[in-house]
Amino acid sequence: VQEDLLFARAAASLAAKDYRQAEADAKDLLNRFPGTPLKPAALGLLASAAWDLARFRTATDYAAQARESLPPG
């Protein structure tokens, strides 16, 4: 349940353009629950936040990590 709540808060923060909170929650989710099935979504959220902040290399890195964390197919 905590995983879902962290992700929901991160997504809501991203939608509200509160990038600091969105990134903090997504990183907290990944650190506290490294095997979470929400990993690709959290990394995608981090990529979106970085892109919006014009941190394009960081966004690309998060996007690549998200792609690698997806199951085959």
HTML snippet that shows the backbone in 3Dmol.js (N, CA, C, O; Angstrom):
<script src="https://3Dmol.org/build/3Dmol-min.js"></script>
<div id="view" style="width:600px;height:400px;position:relative"></div>
<script>
const pdb = `
ATOM      1  N   VAL A   1       0.825  -1.188   0.000  1.00  0.00           N
ATOM      2  CA  VAL A   1       0.000   0.000   0.000  1.00  0.00           C
ATOM      3  C   VAL A   1       0.873   1.257   0.000  1.00  0.00           C
ATOM      4  O   VAL A   1       0.551   2.237  -0.672  1.00  0.00           O
ATOM      5  N   GLN A   2       1.974   1.230   0.751  1.00  0.00           N
ATOM      6  CA  GLN A   2       2.848   2.400   0.801  1.00  0.00           C
ATOM      7  C   GLN A   2       3.439   2.711  -0.568  1.00  0.00           C
ATOM      8  O   GLN A   2       3.613   3.874  -0.931  1.00  0.00           O
ATOM      9  N   GLU A   3       3.745   1.656  -1.326  1.00  0.00           N
ATOM     10  CA  GLU A   3       4.284   1.866  -2.672  1.00  0.00           C
ATOM     11  C   GLU A   3       3.288   2.656  -3.512  1.00  0.00           C
ATOM     12  O   GLU A   3       3.647   3.634  -4.168  1.00  0.00           O
ATOM     13  N   ASP A   4       2.039   2.219  -3.483  1.00  0.00           N
ATOM     14  CA  ASP A   4       1.001   2.870  -4.279  1.00  0.00           C
ATOM     15  C   ASP A   4       0.786   4.313  -3.847  1.00  0.00           C
ATOM     16  O   ASP A   4       0.602   5.199  -4.681  1.00  0.00           O
ATOM     17  N   LEU A   5       0.811   4.541  -2.545  1.00  0.00           N
ATOM     18  CA  LEU A   5       0.604   5.898  -2.044  1.00  0.00           C
ATOM     19  C   LEU A   5       1.757   6.823  -2.432  1.00  0.00           C
ATOM     20  O   LEU A   5       1.535   7.973  -2.812  1.00  0.00           O
ATOM     21  N   LEU A   6       2.986   6.319  -2.334  1.00  0.00           N
ATOM     22  CA  LEU A   6       4.131   7.132  -2.743  1.00  0.00           C
ATOM     23  C   LEU A   6       4.051   7.481  -4.224  1.00  0.00           C
ATOM     24  O   LEU A   6       4.299   8.619  -4.621  1.00  0.00           O
ATOM     25  N   PHE A   7       3.700   6.485  -5.033  1.00  0.00           N
ATOM     26  CA  PHE A   7       3.612   6.755  -6.464  1.00  0.00           C
ATOM     27  C   PHE A   7       2.480   7.737  -6.770  1.00  0.00           C
ATOM     28  O   PHE A   7       2.647   8.644  -7.585  1.00  0.00           O
ATOM     29  N   ALA A   8       1.343   7.559  -6.123  1.00  0.00           N
ATOM     30  CA  ALA A   8       0.212   8.461  -6.353  1.00  0.00           C
ATOM     31  C   ALA A   8       0.578   9.890  -5.967  1.00  0.00           C
ATOM     32  O   ALA A   8       0.236  10.834  -6.680  1.00  0.00           O
ATOM     33  N   ARG A   9       1.264  10.049  -4.851  1.00  0.00           N
ATOM     34  CA  ARG A   9       1.663  11.398  -4.438  1.00  0.00           C
ATOM     35  C   ARG A   9       2.687  11.981  -5.401  1.00  0.00           C
ATOM     36  O   ARG A   9       2.642  13.171  -5.711  1.00  0.00           O
ATOM     37  N   ALA A  10       3.610  11.149  -5.876  1.00  0.00           N
ATOM     38  CA  ALA A  10       4.600  11.625  -6.848  1.00  0.00           C
ATOM     39  C   ALA A  10       3.913  12.060  -8.132  1.00  0.00           C
ATOM     40  O   ALA A  10       4.245  13.104  -8.693  1.00  0.00           O
ATOM     41  N   ALA A  11       2.956  11.265  -8.601  1.00  0.00           N
ATOM     42  CA  ALA A  11       2.242  11.602  -9.834  1.00  0.00           C
ATOM     43  C   ALA A  11       1.421  12.881  -9.660  1.00  0.00           C
ATOM     44  O   ALA A  11       1.387  13.724 -10.556  1.00  0.00           O
ATOM     45  N   ALA A  12       0.766  13.024  -8.521  1.00  0.00           N
ATOM     46  CA  ALA A  12      -0.014  14.232  -8.259  1.00  0.00           C
ATOM     47  C   ALA A  12       0.897  15.454  -8.179  1.00  0.00           C
ATOM     48  O   ALA A  12       0.544  16.531  -8.660  1.00  0.00           O
ATOM     49  N   SER A  13       2.051  15.286  -7.579  1.00  0.00           N
ATOM     50  CA  SER A  13       3.005  16.401  -7.484  1.00  0.00           C
ATOM     51  C   SER A  13       3.524  16.788  -8.862  1.00  0.00           C
ATOM     52  O   SER A  13       3.681  17.972  -9.160  1.00  0.00           O
ATOM     53  N   LEU A  14       3.789  15.793  -9.702  1.00  0.00           N
ATOM     54  CA  LEU A  14       4.246  16.088 -11.060  1.00  0.00           C
ATOM     55  C   LEU A  14       3.160  16.848 -11.820  1.00  0.00           C
ATOM     56  O   LEU A  14       3.455  17.821 -12.514  1.00  0.00           O
ATOM     57  N   ALA A  15       1.919  16.413 -11.693  1.00  0.00           N
ATOM     58  CA  ALA A  15       0.812  17.094 -12.366  1.00  0.00           C
ATOM     59  C   ALA A  15       0.666  18.541 -11.887  1.00  0.00           C
ATOM     60  O   ALA A  15       0.276  19.423 -12.652  1.00  0.00           O
ATOM     61  N   ALA A  16       0.985  18.770 -10.614  1.00  0.00           N
ATOM     62  CA  ALA A  16       0.913  20.119 -10.045  1.00  0.00           C
ATOM     63  C   ALA A  16       2.194  20.914 -10.275  1.00  0.00           C
ATOM     64  O   ALA A  16       2.331  22.043  -9.805  1.00  0.00           O
ATOM     65  N   LYS A  17       3.132  20.307 -11.006  1.00  0.00           N
ATOM     66  CA  LYS A  17       4.434  20.920 -11.303  1.00  0.00           C
ATOM     67  C   LYS A  17       5.263  21.190 -10.051  1.00  0.00           C
ATOM     68  O   LYS A  17       6.081  22.110 -10.020  1.00  0.00           O
ATOM     69  N   ASP A  18       5.040  20.375  -9.019  1.00  0.00           N
ATOM     70  CA  ASP A  18       5.866  20.413  -7.810  1.00  0.00           C
ATOM     71  C   ASP A  18       6.950  19.358  -8.012  1.00  0.00           C
ATOM     72  O   ASP A  18       6.890  18.267  -7.446  1.00  0.00           O
ATOM     73  N   TYR A  19       7.931  19.705  -8.822  1.00  0.00           N
ATOM     74  CA  TYR A  19       8.942  18.751  -9.252  1.00  0.00           C
ATOM     75  C   TYR A  19       9.788  18.230  -8.098  1.00  0.00           C
ATOM     76  O   TYR A  19      10.170  17.060  -8.077  1.00  0.00           O
ATOM     77  N   ARG A  20      10.072  19.084  -7.162  1.00  0.00           N
ATOM     78  CA  ARG A  20      10.891  18.667  -6.014  1.00  0.00           C
ATOM     79  C   ARG A  20      10.214  17.525  -5.254  1.00  0.00           C
ATOM     80  O   ARG A  20      10.851  16.520  -4.940  1.00  0.00           O
ATOM     81  N   GLN A  21       8.936  17.682  -4.965  1.00  0.00           N
ATOM     82  CA  GLN A  21       8.196  16.647  -4.239  1.00  0.00           C
ATOM     83  C   GLN A  21       8.015  15.398  -5.099  1.00  0.00           C
ATOM     84  O   GLN A  21       8.126  14.278  -4.599  1.00  0.00           O
ATOM     85  N   ALA A  22       7.741  15.582  -6.367  1.00  0.00           N
ATOM     86  CA  ALA A  22       7.566  14.435  -7.266  1.00  0.00           C
ATOM     87  C   ALA A  22       8.830  13.590  -7.323  1.00  0.00           C
ATOM     88  O   ALA A  22       8.775  12.364  -7.220  1.00  0.00           O
ATOM     89  N   GLU A  23       9.964  14.252  -7.488  1.00  0.00           N
ATOM     90  CA  GLU A  23      11.229  13.519  -7.544  1.00  0.00           C
ATOM     91  C   GLU A  23      11.547  12.860  -6.209  1.00  0.00           C
ATOM     92  O   GLU A  23      12.014  11.722  -6.171  1.00  0.00           O
ATOM     93  N   ALA A  24      11.298  13.561  -5.129  1.00  0.00           N
ATOM     94  CA  ALA A  24      11.588  13.000  -3.803  1.00  0.00           C
ATOM     95  C   ALA A  24      10.760  11.742  -3.554  1.00  0.00           C
ATOM     96  O   ALA A  24      11.281  10.740  -3.065  1.00  0.00           O
ATOM     97  N   ASP A  25       9.482  11.793  -3.885  1.00  0.00           N
ATOM     98  CA  ASP A  25       8.619  10.633  -3.655  1.00  0.00           C
ATOM     99  C   ASP A  25       8.986   9.465  -4.569  1.00  0.00           C
ATOM    100  O   ASP A  25       9.008   8.316  -4.127  1.00  0.00           O
ATOM    101  N   ALA A  26       9.271   9.750  -5.829  1.00  0.00           N
ATOM    102  CA  ALA A  26       9.650   8.678  -6.750  1.00  0.00           C
ATOM    103  C   ALA A  26      10.966   8.027  -6.322  1.00  0.00           C
ATOM    104  O   ALA A  26      11.092   6.803  -6.365  1.00  0.00           O
ATOM    105  N   LYS A  27      11.930   8.823  -5.916  1.00  0.00           N
ATOM    106  CA  LYS A  27      13.210   8.273  -5.454  1.00  0.00           C
ATOM    107  C   LYS A  27      13.039   7.504  -4.156  1.00  0.00           C
ATOM    108  O   LYS A  27      13.674   6.468  -3.961  1.00  0.00           O
ATOM    109  N   ASP A  28      12.194   7.997  -3.272  1.00  0.00           N
ATOM    110  CA  ASP A  28      11.907   7.296  -2.018  1.00  0.00           C
ATOM    111  C   ASP A  28      11.274   5.937  -2.312  1.00  0.00           C
ATOM    112  O   ASP A  28      11.631   4.933  -1.694  1.00  0.00           O
ATOM    113  N   LEU A  29      10.350   5.910  -3.243  1.00  0.00           N
ATOM    114  CA  LEU A  29       9.714   4.657  -3.652  1.00  0.00           C
ATOM    115  C   LEU A  29      10.759   3.663  -4.150  1.00  0.00           C
ATOM    116  O   LEU A  29      10.753   2.501  -3.745  1.00  0.00           O
ATOM    117  N   LEU A  30      11.643   4.109  -5.015  1.00  0.00           N
ATOM    118  CA  LEU A  30      12.658   3.215  -5.582  1.00  0.00           C
ATOM    119  C   LEU A  30      13.663   2.754  -4.525  1.00  0.00           C
ATOM    120  O   LEU A  30      14.132   1.617  -4.575  1.00  0.00           O
ATOM    121  N   ASN A  31      13.992   3.613  -3.582  1.00  0.00           N
ATOM    122  CA  ASN A  31      14.950   3.237  -2.535  1.00  0.00           C
ATOM    123  C   ASN A  31      14.339   2.287  -1.512  1.00  0.00           C
ATOM    124  O   ASN A  31      14.991   1.338  -1.075  1.00  0.00           O
ATOM    125  N   ARG A  32      13.097   2.538  -1.132  1.00  0.00           N
ATOM    126  CA  ARG A  32      12.451   1.720  -0.101  1.00  0.00           C
ATOM    127  C   ARG A  32      11.933   0.394  -0.640  1.00  0.00           C
ATOM    128  O   ARG A  32      11.863  -0.591   0.095  1.00  0.00           O
ATOM    129  N   PHE A  33      11.571   0.364  -1.917  1.00  0.00           N
ATOM    130  CA  PHE A  33      10.978  -0.832  -2.519  1.00  0.00           C
ATOM    131  C   PHE A  33      11.672  -1.130  -3.850  1.00  0.00           C
ATOM    132  O   PHE A  33      11.073  -0.941  -4.909  1.00  0.00           O
ATOM    133  N   PRO A  34      12.916  -1.590  -3.814  1.00  0.00           N
ATOM    134  CA  PRO A  34      13.685  -1.761  -5.061  1.00  0.00           C
ATOM    135  C   PRO A  34      13.091  -2.778  -6.030  1.00  0.00           C
ATOM    136  O   PRO A  34      13.348  -2.692  -7.231  1.00  0.00           O
ATOM    137  N   GLY A  35      12.318  -3.723  -5.554  1.00  0.00           N
ATOM    138  CA  GLY A  35      11.733  -4.729  -6.430  1.00  0.00           C
ATOM    139  C   GLY A  35      10.298  -4.432  -6.832  1.00  0.00           C
ATOM    140  O   GLY A  35       9.609  -5.309  -7.352  1.00  0.00           O
ATOM    141  N   THR A  36       9.845  -3.229  -6.603  1.00  0.00           N
ATOM    142  CA  THR A  36       8.457  -2.881  -6.861  1.00  0.00           C
ATOM    143  C   THR A  36       8.086  -3.000  -8.338  1.00  0.00           C
ATOM    144  O   THR A  36       8.892  -2.672  -9.209  1.00  0.00           O
ATOM    145  N   PRO A  37       6.878  -3.464  -8.620  1.00  0.00           N
ATOM    146  CA  PRO A  37       6.433  -3.469 -10.016  1.00  0.00           C
ATOM    147  C   PRO A  37       6.165  -2.050 -10.547  1.00  0.00           C
ATOM    148  O   PRO A  37       5.954  -1.860 -11.745  1.00  0.00           O
ATOM    149  N   LEU A  38       6.175  -1.073  -9.657  1.00  0.00           N
ATOM    150  CA  LEU A  38       6.000   0.325 -10.063  1.00  0.00           C
ATOM    151  C   LEU A  38       7.313   0.974 -10.510  1.00  0.00           C
ATOM    152  O   LEU A  38       7.335   2.160 -10.840  1.00  0.00           O
ATOM    153  N   LYS A  39       8.393   0.214 -10.524  1.00  0.00           N
ATOM    154  CA  LYS A  39       9.701   0.765 -10.879  1.00  0.00           C
ATOM    155  C   LYS A  39       9.710   1.445 -12.249  1.00  0.00           C
ATOM    156  O   LYS A  39      10.178   2.579 -12.347  1.00  0.00           O
ATOM    157  N   PRO A  40       9.215   0.801 -13.308  1.00  0.00           N
ATOM    158  CA  PRO A  40       9.234   1.489 -14.608  1.00  0.00           C
ATOM    159  C   PRO A  40       8.430   2.787 -14.591  1.00  0.00           C
ATOM    160  O   PRO A  40       8.841   3.778 -15.194  1.00  0.00           O
ATOM    161  N   ALA A  41       7.294   2.786 -13.909  1.00  0.00           N
ATOM    162  CA  ALA A  41       6.465   3.988 -13.841  1.00  0.00           C
ATOM    163  C   ALA A  41       7.160   5.090 -13.040  1.00  0.00           C
ATOM    164  O   ALA A  41       7.106   6.261 -13.416  1.00  0.00           O
ATOM    165  N   ALA A  42       7.808   4.719 -11.943  1.00  0.00           N
ATOM    166  CA  ALA A  42       8.518   5.710 -11.127  1.00  0.00           C
ATOM    167  C   ALA A  42       9.685   6.312 -11.908  1.00  0.00           C
ATOM    168  O   ALA A  42       9.931   7.517 -11.840  1.00  0.00           O
ATOM    169  N   LEU A  43      10.392   5.475 -12.641  1.00  0.00           N
ATOM    170  CA  LEU A  43      11.495   5.984 -13.463  1.00  0.00           C
ATOM    171  C   LEU A  43      10.973   6.868 -14.593  1.00  0.00           C
ATOM    172  O   LEU A  43      11.598   7.869 -14.942  1.00  0.00           O
ATOM    173  N   GLY A  44       9.839   6.499 -15.155  1.00  0.00           N
ATOM    174  CA  GLY A  44       9.220   7.346 -16.172  1.00  0.00           C
ATOM    175  C   GLY A  44       8.799   8.688 -15.606  1.00  0.00           C
ATOM    176  O   GLY A  44       8.928   9.718 -16.268  1.00  0.00           O
ATOM    177  N   LEU A  45       8.301   8.674 -14.393  1.00  0.00           N
ATOM    178  CA  LEU A  45       7.933   9.917 -13.724  1.00  0.00           C
ATOM    179  C   LEU A  45       9.165  10.797 -13.517  1.00  0.00           C
ATOM    180  O   LEU A  45       9.120  12.007 -13.739  1.00  0.00           O
ATOM    181  N   LEU A  46      10.263  10.177 -13.090  1.00  0.00           N
ATOM    182  CA  LEU A  46      11.510  10.935 -12.917  1.00  0.00           C
ATOM    183  C   LEU A  46      11.997  11.494 -14.249  1.00  0.00           C
ATOM    184  O   LEU A  46      12.505  12.614 -14.309  1.00  0.00           O
ATOM    185  N   ALA A  47      11.843  10.716 -15.311  1.00  0.00           N
ATOM    186  CA  ALA A  47      12.231  11.193 -16.644  1.00  0.00           C
ATOM    187  C   ALA A  47      11.382  12.388 -17.054  1.00  0.00           C
ATOM    188  O   ALA A  47      11.901  13.360 -17.604  1.00  0.00           O
ATOM    189  N   SER A  48      10.092  12.323 -16.792  1.00  0.00           N
ATOM    190  CA  SER A  48       9.196  13.437 -17.133  1.00  0.00           C
ATOM    191  C   SER A  48       9.550  14.701 -16.359  1.00  0.00           C
ATOM    192  O   SER A  48       9.572  15.795 -16.922  1.00  0.00           O
ATOM    193  N   ALA A  49       9.824  14.547 -15.083  1.00  0.00           N
ATOM    194  CA  ALA A  49      10.194  15.707 -14.270  1.00  0.00           C
ATOM    195  C   ALA A  49      11.499  16.319 -14.769  1.00  0.00           C
ATOM    196  O   ALA A  49      11.611  17.539 -14.897  1.00  0.00           O
ATOM    197  N   ALA A  50      12.475  15.473 -15.049  1.00  0.00           N
ATOM    198  CA  ALA A  50      13.756  15.983 -15.544  1.00  0.00           C
ATOM    199  C   ALA A  50      13.581  16.684 -16.883  1.00  0.00           C
ATOM    200  O   ALA A  50      14.188  17.729 -17.118  1.00  0.00           O
ATOM    201  N   TRP A  51      12.765  16.127 -17.757  1.00  0.00           N
ATOM    202  CA  TRP A  51      12.515  16.735 -19.068  1.00  0.00           C
ATOM    203  C   TRP A  51      11.874  18.114 -18.904  1.00  0.00           C
ATOM    204  O   TRP A  51      12.282  19.079 -19.550  1.00  0.00           O
ATOM    205  N   ASP A  52      10.876  18.194 -18.041  1.00  0.00           N
ATOM    206  CA  ASP A  52      10.204  19.472 -17.814  1.00  0.00           C
ATOM    207  C   ASP A  52      11.152  20.533 -17.260  1.00  0.00           C
ATOM    208  O   ASP A  52      10.963  21.728 -17.483  1.00  0.00           O
ATOM    209  N   LEU A  53      12.175  20.078 -16.536  1.00  0.00           N
ATOM    210  CA  LEU A  53      13.152  20.999 -15.951  1.00  0.00           C
ATOM    211  C   LEU A  53      14.349  21.226 -16.869  1.00  0.00           C
ATOM    212  O   LEU A  53      15.352  21.808 -16.459  1.00  0.00           O
ATOM    213  N   ALA A  54      14.235  20.758 -18.125  1.00  0.00           N
ATOM    214  CA  ALA A  54      15.282  20.912 -19.143  1.00  0.00           C
ATOM    215  C   ALA A  54      16.590  20.232 -18.747  1.00  0.00           C
ATOM    216  O   ALA A  54      17.673  20.686 -19.115  1.00  0.00           O
ATOM    217  N   ARG A  55      16.476  19.140 -17.994  1.00  0.00           N
ATOM    218  CA  ARG A  55      17.648  18.317 -17.660  1.00  0.00           C
ATOM    219  C   ARG A  55      17.579  17.093 -18.573  1.00  0.00           C
ATOM    220  O   ARG A  55      17.247  15.989 -18.141  1.00  0.00           O
ATOM    221  N   PHE A  56      17.897  17.319 -19.833  1.00  0.00           N
ATOM    222  CA  PHE A  56      17.650  16.338 -20.871  1.00  0.00           C
ATOM    223  C   PHE A  56      18.510  15.086 -20.750  1.00  0.00           C
ATOM    224  O   PHE A  56      18.025  13.987 -21.020  1.00  0.00           O
ATOM    225  N   ARG A  57      19.740  15.218 -20.360  1.00  0.00           N
ATOM    226  CA  ARG A  57      20.589  14.034 -20.178  1.00  0.00           C
ATOM    227  C   ARG A  57      20.073  13.171 -19.026  1.00  0.00           C
ATOM    228  O   ARG A  57      20.059  11.943 -19.122  1.00  0.00           O
ATOM    229  N   THR A  58      19.659  13.802 -17.965  1.00  0.00           N
ATOM    230  CA  THR A  58      19.090  13.072 -16.833  1.00  0.00           C
ATOM    231  C   THR A  58      17.799  12.381 -17.251  1.00  0.00           C
ATOM    232  O   THR A  58      17.560  11.231 -16.884  1.00  0.00           O
ATOM    233  N   ALA A  59      16.969  13.078 -18.016  1.00  0.00           N
ATOM    234  CA  ALA A  59      15.727  12.491 -18.501  1.00  0.00           C
ATOM    235  C   ALA A  59      15.999  11.269 -19.363  1.00  0.00           C
ATOM    236  O   ALA A  59      15.302  10.260 -19.251  1.00  0.00           O
ATOM    237  N   THR A  60      17.008  11.353 -20.222  1.00  0.00           N
ATOM    238  CA  THR A  60      17.369  10.228 -21.080  1.00  0.00           C
ATOM    239  C   THR A  60      17.853   9.047 -20.252  1.00  0.00           C
ATOM    240  O   THR A  60      17.528   7.898 -20.553  1.00  0.00           O
ATOM    241  N   ASP A  61      18.620   9.324 -19.222  1.00  0.00           N
ATOM    242  CA  ASP A  61      19.112   8.252 -18.356  1.00  0.00           C
ATOM    243  C   ASP A  61      17.958   7.547 -17.645  1.00  0.00           C
ATOM    244  O   ASP A  61      17.923   6.318 -17.592  1.00  0.00           O
ATOM    245  N   TYR A  62      17.028   8.306 -17.107  1.00  0.00           N
ATOM    246  CA  TYR A  62      15.874   7.702 -16.438  1.00  0.00           C
ATOM    247  C   TYR A  62      15.015   6.913 -17.429  1.00  0.00           C
ATOM    248  O   TYR A  62      14.509   5.842 -17.097  1.00  0.00           O
ATOM    249  N   ALA A  63      14.853   7.434 -18.626  1.00  0.00           N
ATOM    250  CA  ALA A  63      14.060   6.722 -19.634  1.00  0.00           C
ATOM    251  C   ALA A  63      14.720   5.389 -19.997  1.00  0.00           C
ATOM    252  O   ALA A  63      14.040   4.375 -20.156  1.00  0.00           O
ATOM    253  N   ALA A  64      16.030   5.399 -20.125  1.00  0.00           N
ATOM    254  CA  ALA A  64      16.750   4.147 -20.429  1.00  0.00           C
ATOM    255  C   ALA A  64      16.603   3.159 -19.277  1.00  0.00           C
ATOM    256  O   ALA A  64      16.407   1.967 -19.516  1.00  0.00           O
ATOM    257  N   GLN A  65      16.692   3.620 -18.054  1.00  0.00           N
ATOM    258  CA  GLN A  65      16.508   2.745 -16.900  1.00  0.00           C
ATOM    259  C   GLN A  65      15.100   2.171 -16.856  1.00  0.00           C
ATOM    260  O   GLN A  65      14.902   1.005 -16.516  1.00  0.00           O
ATOM    261  N   ALA A  66      14.125   3.005 -17.205  1.00  0.00           N
ATOM    262  CA  ALA A  66      12.737   2.543 -17.236  1.00  0.00           C
ATOM    263  C   ALA A  66      12.566   1.443 -18.281  1.00  0.00           C
ATOM    264  O   ALA A  66      11.918   0.428 -18.025  1.00  0.00           O
ATOM    265  N   ARG A  67      13.142   1.647 -19.437  1.00  0.00           N
ATOM    266  CA  ARG A  67      13.052   0.640 -20.506  1.00  0.00           C
ATOM    267  C   ARG A  67      13.699  -0.662 -20.070  1.00  0.00           C
ATOM    268  O   ARG A  67      13.160  -1.738 -20.329  1.00  0.00           O
ATOM    269  N   GLU A  68      14.847  -0.580 -19.411  1.00  0.00           N
ATOM    270  CA  GLU A  68      15.550  -1.785 -18.957  1.00  0.00           C
ATOM    271  C   GLU A  68      14.783  -2.525 -17.855  1.00  0.00           C
ATOM    272  O   GLU A  68      14.940  -3.736 -17.695  1.00  0.00           O
ATOM    273  N   SER A  69      13.965  -1.807 -17.107  1.00  0.00           N
ATOM    274  CA  SER A  69      13.244  -2.441 -16.007  1.00  0.00           C
ATOM    275  C   SER A  69      11.928  -3.070 -16.432  1.00  0.00           C
ATOM    276  O   SER A  69      11.263  -3.728 -15.632  1.00  0.00           O
ATOM    277  N   LEU A  70      11.552  -2.870 -17.684  1.00  0.00           N
ATOM    278  CA  LEU A  70      10.319  -3.478 -18.196  1.00  0.00           C
ATOM    279  C   LEU A  70      10.558  -4.966 -18.474  1.00  0.00           C
ATOM    280  O   LEU A  70      11.662  -5.358 -18.852  1.00  0.00           O
ATOM    281  N   PRO A  71       9.538  -5.780 -18.289  1.00  0.00           N
ATOM    282  CA  PRO A  71       9.684  -7.190 -18.636  1.00  0.00           C
ATOM    283  C   PRO A  71       9.796  -7.354 -20.153  1.00  0.00           C
ATOM    284  O   PRO A  71       9.330  -6.490 -20.896  1.00  0.00           O
ATOM    285  N   PRO A  72      10.397  -8.431 -20.619  1.00  0.00           N
ATOM    286  CA  PRO A  72      10.523  -8.636 -22.068  1.00  0.00           C
ATOM    287  C   PRO A  72       9.152  -8.651 -22.763  1.00  0.00           C
ATOM    288  O   PRO A  72       8.159  -9.143 -22.227  1.00  0.00           O
ATOM    289  N   GLY A  73       9.147  -8.101 -23.956  1.00  0.00           N
ATOM    290  CA  GLY A  73       7.908  -8.101 -24.738  1.00  0.00           C
ATOM    291  C   GLY A  73       7.193  -6.834 -24.523  1.00  0.00           C
ATOM    292  O   GLY A  73       6.121  -6.627 -25.091  1.00  0.00           O
TER     293      GLY A  73
END
`;
const viewer = $3Dmol.createViewer("view");
viewer.addModel(pdb, "pdb");
viewer.setStyle({}, {cartoon: {color: "spectrum"}});
viewer.zoomTo();
viewer.render();
</script>
